[in-house]
Amino acid sequence: TAYDPAKADQILEAAGFTKGSDGIYQNGQGQPLSFTIKTISGYTDWDASLQVITQELKAVGIQVTVQDEDSDPYTNDTQNGTFQLAYGEMPVAGPGPYYELRPMLFSGSIGSTNYSRYKSSSTDALFNQYSGASPAQQLQIIQQIEGVMAQDLPVIPVVEGVDWYQYDTTSF
């Protein structure tokens, strides 16, 4: 998806928001369109990403406040669903989109890795069909699950994380 401030203005105005003198959209009661994003303190790569996200959202009239926390309260809040927005990482347990999407969307993962608390019986059924499906069927299933991400947008993937490893080849 391309960054399109004009399209954002169009969508927000169609939803009934008006831009205040400070450039931030407001609802009909004059309340600003404002969110808090929780993050873990000290992760400089997350901080850099959030700086860009905050700037780009402000440019389209959405106020965002970053709330740095220690990992314990952050983890507790994300697992319990007590947050507006959270910036974090998703554990990936294998290669391919199934292993990236299942932790975020499977309702059985609510309270562990499904931080958005997304619940859909039809999406769960797709995940349950995946392991017994042929490779061609798995591709169709993943395409349907990707459609869920595009349509429902329960999670907004921002960047692809890296995996860090150290190894010694002395014995190989």
Phi and psi restraints in degrees (value plus and minus 20) as a CYANA .aco file:
   2 ALA   PHI    -104.6   -64.6
   2 ALA   PSI     127.4   167.4
   3 TYR   PHI     -91.8   -51.8
   3 TYR   PSI      98.4   138.4
   4 ASP   PHI    -159.1  -119.1
   4 ASP   PSI      66.6   106.6
   5 PRO   PHI     -77.8   -37.8
   5 PRO   PSI     -56.5   -16.5
   6 ALA   PHI     -83.7   -43.7
   6 ALA   PSI     -60.5   -20.5
   7 LYS   PHI     -86.7   -46.7
   7 LYS   PSI     -58.9   -18.9
   8 ALA   PHI     -81.8   -41.8
   8 ALA   PSI     -64.3   -24.3
   9 ASP   PHI     -77.4   -37.4
   9 ASP   PSI     -66.0   -26.0
  10 GLN   PHI     -80.3   -40.3
  10 GLN   PSI     -65.5   -25.5
  11 ILE   PHI     -86.5   -46.5
  11 ILE   PSI     -65.2   -25.2
  12 LEU   PHI     -86.3   -46.3
  12 LEU   PSI     -60.5   -20.5
  13 GLU   PHI     -88.6   -48.6
  13 GLU   PSI     -56.8   -16.8
  14 ALA   PHI     -85.6   -45.6
  14 ALA   PSI     -46.8    -6.8
  15 ALA   PHI    -104.3   -64.3
  15 ALA   PSI     -19.6    20.4
  16 GLY   PHI      78.6   118.6
  16 GLY   PSI     -14.8    25.2
  17 PHE   PHI    -104.3   -64.3
  17 PHE   PSI     128.2   168.2
  18 THR   PHI    -145.4  -105.4
  18 THR   PSI     126.5   166.5
  19 LYS   PHI    -102.4   -62.4
  19 LYS   PSI     108.1   148.1
  20 GLY   PHI     -99.2   -59.2
  20 GLY   PSI     153.8   193.8
  21 SER   PHI     -84.0   -44.0
  21 SER   PSI     -42.6    -2.6
  22 ASP   PHI    -105.7   -65.7
  22 ASP   PSI     -18.2    21.8
  23 GLY   PHI      67.0   107.0
  23 GLY   PSI     -20.4    19.6
  24 ILE   PHI    -119.0   -79.0
  24 ILE   PSI     114.8   154.8
  25 TYR   PHI     -87.0   -47.0
  25 TYR   PSI     130.6   170.6
  26 GLN   PHI    -151.1  -111.1
  26 GLN   PSI     132.0   172.0
  27 ASN   PHI    -102.1   -62.1
  27 ASN   PSI    -196.5  -156.5
  28 GLY   PHI     -82.4   -42.4
  28 GLY   PSI     -41.8    -1.8
  29 GLN   PHI    -112.8   -72.8
  29 GLN   PSI     -14.8    25.2
  30 GLY   PHI      62.7   102.7
  30 GLY   PSI     -11.4    28.6
  31 GLN   PHI    -102.0   -62.0
  31 GLN   PSI     113.3   153.3
  32 PRO   PHI     -88.8   -48.8
  32 PRO   PSI     129.2   169.2
  33 LEU   PHI     -98.1   -58.1
  33 LEU   PSI      77.2   117.2
  34 SER   PHI    -158.5  -118.5
  34 SER   PSI     120.0   160.0
  35 PHE   PHI    -156.5  -116.5
  35 PHE   PSI     136.1   176.1
  36 THR   PHI    -131.1   -91.1
  36 THR   PSI     111.6   151.6
  37 ILE   PHI    -128.5   -88.5
  37 ILE   PSI      99.1   139.1
  38 LYS   PHI    -101.6   -61.6
  38 LYS   PSI     124.1   164.1
  39 THR   PHI    -170.4  -130.4
  39 THR   PSI     147.9   187.9
  40 ILE   PHI    -113.3   -73.3
  40 ILE   PSI     110.4   150.4
  41 SER   PHI     -81.3   -41.3
  41 SER   PSI     120.4   160.4
  42 GLY   PHI      71.1   111.1
  42 GLY   PSI     -22.0    18.0
  43 TYR   PHI    -111.0   -71.0
  43 TYR   PSI      76.0   116.0
  44 THR   PHI     -84.1   -44.1
  44 THR   PSI     -51.0   -11.0
  45 ASP   PHI     -89.2   -49.2
  45 ASP   PSI     -58.4   -18.4
  46 TRP   PHI     -86.1   -46.1
  46 TRP   PSI     -62.9   -22.9
  47 ASP   PHI     -79.2   -39.2
  47 ASP   PSI     -62.5   -22.5
  48 ALA   PHI     -84.6   -44.6
  48 ALA   PSI     -62.2   -22.2
  49 SER   PHI     -83.6   -43.6
  49 SER   PSI     -62.9   -22.9
  50 LEU   PHI     -87.0   -47.0
  50 LEU   PSI     -50.0   -10.0
  51 GLN   PHI     -83.3   -43.3
  51 GLN   PSI     -64.0   -24.0
  52 VAL   PHI     -86.2   -46.2
  52 VAL   PSI     -66.0   -26.0
  53 ILE   PHI     -78.9   -38.9
  53 ILE   PSI     -66.2   -26.2
  54 THR   PHI     -80.6   -40.6
  54 THR   PSI     -64.5   -24.5
  55 GLN   PHI     -84.3   -44.3
  55 GLN   PSI     -64.4   -24.4
  56 GLU   PHI     -88.8   -48.8
  56 GLU   PSI     -56.7   -16.7
  57 LEU   PHI     -89.7   -49.7
  57 LEU   PSI     -59.5   -19.5
  58 LYS   PHI     -83.0   -43.0
  58 LYS   PSI     -56.6   -16.6
  59 ALA   PHI     -83.2   -43.2
  59 ALA   PSI     -43.0    -3.0
  60 VAL   PHI    -125.4   -85.4
  60 VAL   PSI      -7.1    32.9
  61 GLY   PHI      68.8   108.8
  61 GLY   PSI       3.0    43.0
  62 ILE   PHI    -137.4   -97.4
  62 ILE   PSI     102.3   142.3
  63 GLN   PHI    -105.4   -65.4
  63 GLN   PSI     111.3   151.3
  64 VAL   PHI    -150.6  -110.6
  64 VAL   PSI     113.7   153.7
  65 THR   PHI    -135.1   -95.1
  65 THR   PSI     108.6   148.6
  66 VAL   PHI    -109.2   -69.2
  66 VAL   PSI     110.1   150.1
  67 GLN   PHI    -133.7   -93.7
  67 GLN   PSI      84.3   124.3
  68 ASP   PHI     -99.2   -59.2
  68 ASP   PSI     113.8   153.8
  69 GLU   PHI    -157.5  -117.5
  69 GLU   PSI     141.9   181.9
  70 ASP   PHI     -89.5   -49.5
  70 ASP   PSI     142.2   182.2
  71 SER   PHI     -86.0   -46.0
  71 SER   PSI     -52.7   -12.7
  72 ASP   PHI     -83.6   -43.6
  72 ASP   PSI     -73.4   -33.4
  73 PRO   PHI     -86.5   -46.5
  73 PRO   PSI     -54.7   -14.7
  74 TYR   PHI     -80.1   -40.1
  74 TYR   PSI     -69.9   -29.9
  75 THR   PHI     -82.0   -42.0
  75 THR   PSI     -64.5   -24.5
  76 ASN   PHI     -80.1   -40.1
  76 ASN   PSI     -66.2   -26.2
  77 ASP   PHI     -86.0   -46.0
  77 ASP   PSI     -62.3   -22.3
  78 THR   PHI     -89.3   -49.3
  78 THR   PSI     -58.8   -18.8
  79 GLN   PHI     -90.2   -50.2
  79 GLN   PSI     -48.3    -8.3
  80 ASN   PHI    -114.3   -74.3
  80 ASN   PSI     -24.0    16.0
  81 GLY   PHI      55.8    95.8
  81 GLY   PSI       4.0    44.0
  82 THR   PHI    -121.9   -81.9
  82 THR   PSI      52.1    92.1
  83 PHE   PHI    -182.8  -142.8
  83 PHE   PSI     139.0   179.0
  84 GLN   PHI    -107.1   -67.1
  84 GLN   PSI     -76.7   -36.7
  85 LEU   PHI    -155.2  -115.2
  85 LEU   PSI     132.2   172.2
  86 ALA   PHI    -161.5  -121.5
  86 ALA   PSI     120.4   160.4
  87 TYR   PHI    -125.3   -85.3
  87 TYR   PSI     105.3   145.3
  88 GLY   PHI    -181.8  -141.8
  88 GLY   PSI    -187.4  -147.4
  89 GLU   PHI    -141.0  -101.0
  89 GLU   PSI     137.0   177.0
  90 MET   PHI    -132.6   -92.6
  90 MET   PSI     112.7   152.7
  91 PRO   PHI     -89.8   -49.8
  91 PRO   PSI     115.6   155.6
  92 VAL   PHI    -135.7   -95.7
  92 VAL   PSI     104.3   144.3
  93 ALA   PHI    -124.9   -84.9
  93 ALA   PSI      -3.5    36.5
  94 GLY   PHI     151.1   191.1
  94 GLY   PSI     157.1   197.1
  95 PRO   PHI    -100.7   -60.7
  95 PRO   PSI     124.1   164.1
  96 GLY   PHI      79.1   119.1
  96 GLY   PSI     144.7   184.7
  97 PRO   PHI     -85.1   -45.1
  97 PRO   PSI     -48.8    -8.8
  98 TYR   PHI     -75.7   -35.7
  98 TYR   PSI     -65.5   -25.5
  99 TYR   PHI     -93.8   -53.8
  99 TYR   PSI     -40.7    -0.7
 100 GLU   PHI    -106.8   -66.8
 100 GLU   PSI     -58.1   -18.1
 101 LEU   PHI    -104.2   -64.2
 101 LEU   PSI     -54.9   -14.9
 102 ARG   PHI     -79.7   -39.7
 102 ARG   PSI     -65.4   -25.4
 103 PRO   PHI     -80.0   -40.0
 103 PRO   PSI     -49.9    -9.9
 104 MET   PHI    -104.1   -64.1
 104 MET   PSI     -48.6    -8.6
 105 LEU   PHI    -137.9   -97.9
 105 LEU   PSI     -38.3     1.7
 106 PHE   PHI     -94.8   -54.8
 106 PHE   PSI     106.8   146.8
 107 SER   PHI     -85.2   -45.2
 107 SER   PSI     -44.2    -4.2
 108 GLY   PHI     -87.1   -47.1
 108 GLY   PSI     -30.6     9.4
 109 SER   PHI    -119.7   -79.7
 109 SER   PSI     -14.9    25.1
 110 ILE   PHI     -82.3   -42.3
 110 ILE   PSI     111.1   151.1
 111 GLY   PHI      73.4   113.4
 111 GLY   PSI     -27.4    12.6
 112 SER   PHI    -143.8  -103.8
 112 SER   PSI     -86.4   -46.4
 113 THR   PHI    -142.2  -102.2
 113 THR   PSI     -31.9     8.1
 114 ASN   PHI    -111.0   -71.0
 114 ASN   PSI      54.2    94.2
 115 TYR   PHI     -87.8   -47.8
 115 TYR   PSI     -48.0    -8.0
 116 SER   PHI     -94.9   -54.9
 116 SER   PSI     -30.9     9.1
 117 ARG   PHI      44.0    84.0
 117 ARG   PSI      10.7    50.7
 118 TYR   PHI     -85.5   -45.5
 118 TYR   PSI     114.1   154.1
 119 LYS   PHI    -160.2  -120.2
 119 LYS   PSI     101.5   141.5
 120 SER   PHI    -169.3  -129.3
 120 SER   PSI      99.0   139.0
 121 SER   PHI     -84.3   -44.3
 121 SER   PSI     -53.9   -13.9
 122 SER   PHI     -90.5   -50.5
 122 SER   PSI     -55.7   -15.7
 123 THR   PHI     -90.3   -50.3
 123 THR   PSI     -61.9   -21.9
 124 ASP   PHI     -78.0   -38.0
 124 ASP   PSI     -61.2   -21.2
 125 ALA   PHI     -82.2   -42.2
 125 ALA   PSI     -59.1   -19.1
 126 LEU   PHI     -82.1   -42.1
 126 LEU   PSI     -65.9   -25.9
 127 PHE   PHI     -81.8   -41.8
 127 PHE   PSI     -59.9   -19.9
 128 ASN   PHI     -87.3   -47.3
 128 ASN   PSI     -48.6    -8.6
 129 GLN   PHI     -99.4   -59.4
 129 GLN   PSI     -43.3    -3.3
 130 TYR   PHI     -77.1   -37.1
 130 TYR   PSI     -70.8   -30.8
 131 SER   PHI     -84.1   -44.1
 131 SER   PSI     -50.8   -10.8
 132 GLY   PHI    -112.6   -72.6
 132 GLY   PSI     -14.9    25.1
 133 ALA   PHI    -111.6   -71.6
 133 ALA   PSI     137.8   177.8
 134 SER   PHI     -92.6   -52.6
 134 SER   PSI     143.7   183.7
 135 PRO   PHI     -74.5   -34.5
 135 PRO   PSI     -60.3   -20.3
 136 ALA   PHI     -85.8   -45.8
 136 ALA   PSI     -60.1   -20.1
 137 GLN   PHI     -88.3   -48.3
 137 GLN   PSI     -57.8   -17.8
 138 GLN   PHI     -80.6   -40.6
 138 GLN   PSI     -60.4   -20.4
 139 LEU   PHI     -81.0   -41.0
 139 LEU   PSI     -64.5   -24.5
 140 GLN   PHI     -83.3   -43.3
 140 GLN   PSI     -59.7   -19.7
 141 ILE   PHI     -83.8   -43.8
 141 ILE   PSI     -66.8   -26.8
 142 ILE   PHI     -82.4   -42.4
 142 ILE   PSI     -58.9   -18.9
 143 GLN   PHI     -82.4   -42.4
 143 GLN   PSI     -57.4   -17.4
 144 GLN   PHI     -87.5   -47.5
 144 GLN   PSI     -60.1   -20.1
 145 ILE   PHI     -87.5   -47.5
 145 ILE   PSI     -58.3   -18.3
 146 GLU   PHI     -82.5   -42.5
 146 GLU   PSI     -53.5   -13.5
 147 GLY   PHI     -83.1   -43.1
 147 GLY   PSI     -56.1   -16.1
 148 VAL   PHI     -82.3   -42.3
 148 VAL   PSI     -64.5   -24.5
 149 MET   PHI     -80.3   -40.3
 149 MET   PSI     -62.0   -22.0
 150 ALA   PHI     -93.3   -53.3
 150 ALA   PSI     -56.6   -16.6
 151 GLN   PHI    -103.0   -63.0
 151 GLN   PSI     -70.6   -30.6
 152 ASP   PHI    -108.4   -68.4
 152 ASP   PSI     -46.3    -6.3
 153 LEU   PHI      28.3    68.3
 153 LEU   PSI      32.1    72.1
 154 PRO   PHI     -91.1   -51.1
 154 PRO   PSI     -41.6    -1.6
 155 VAL   PHI    -160.7  -120.7
 155 VAL   PSI     123.5   163.5
 156 ILE   PHI    -132.6   -92.6
 156 ILE   PSI      78.6   118.6
 157 PRO   PHI     -84.4   -44.4
 157 PRO   PSI     111.6   151.6
 158 VAL   PHI    -127.8   -87.8
 158 VAL   PSI     -71.8   -31.8
 159 VAL   PHI    -157.8  -117.8
 159 VAL   PSI     137.4   177.4
 160 GLU   PHI    -109.3   -69.3
 160 GLU   PSI     103.1   143.1
 161 GLY   PHI     -95.1   -55.1
 161 GLY   PSI     140.3   180.3
 162 VAL   PHI    -126.5   -86.5
 162 VAL   PSI     135.3   175.3
 163 ASP   PHI    -128.2   -88.2
 163 ASP   PSI     112.9   152.9
 164 TRP   PHI    -126.6   -86.6
 164 TRP   PSI     111.5   151.5
 165 TYR   PHI    -155.2  -115.2
 165 TYR   PSI     130.9   170.9
 166 GLN   PHI    -145.4  -105.4
 166 GLN   PSI     117.5   157.5
 167 TYR   PHI    -170.1  -130.1
 167 TYR   PSI     141.6   181.6
 168 ASP   PHI    -143.4  -103.4
 168 ASP   PSI     105.1   145.1
 169 THR   PHI    -114.4   -74.4
 169 THR   PSI     -10.1    29.9
 170 THR   PHI     -75.1   -35.1
 170 THR   PSI     -61.6   -21.6
 171 SER   PHI    -112.0   -72.0
 171 SER   PSI     -15.3    24.7
